[in-house]
Amino acid sequence: MAAASEPDNTPLPGTVFTPRQVRVLKIAVIVMGLLLVGGFAFVLAAIVYRASSGGQSGGRSGAGASFNGVDSELLIPKDATVTSLALDGDRLALHLNSPAGPEIAVIDLKNGKVISRIRLRAAQ
């Protein structure tokens, strides 16, 4: 019966913690563990969601490419060749080589229109 009359703030034998402090510590450890597991699950779910929905843009249709439902066609000189491509966000840069000289065409992929054509020539 002596144990029932002891106050709750006496430390447990061999420790400096009271039973109430141990109980609060156990609850805090459980809550933090659940937060860690939940946060990790959320991060994994976000990675899977982004990986599964990425890269789904319009395909090719006819002679021109389809960008977000907009059909587009880039007219290049007859003997021109595409040397390289560069993609930055919603802009595509094409490096063209033709008998008239090299040229860079910048295309807006949202609407499929040519933003600018840059003719390259040697400095004199």
Secondary structure, 3 states (H helix, E strand, C coil): CHHHHCCCCCCCCCCCCCHHHHHHHHHHHHHHHHHHHHHHHHHHHHHHHHHHHCCCCCCEECCEEEECCEEECCCCCCCCEEEEEEEECCEEEEEEECCCCCEEEEEECCCCEEEEEEECCCCC
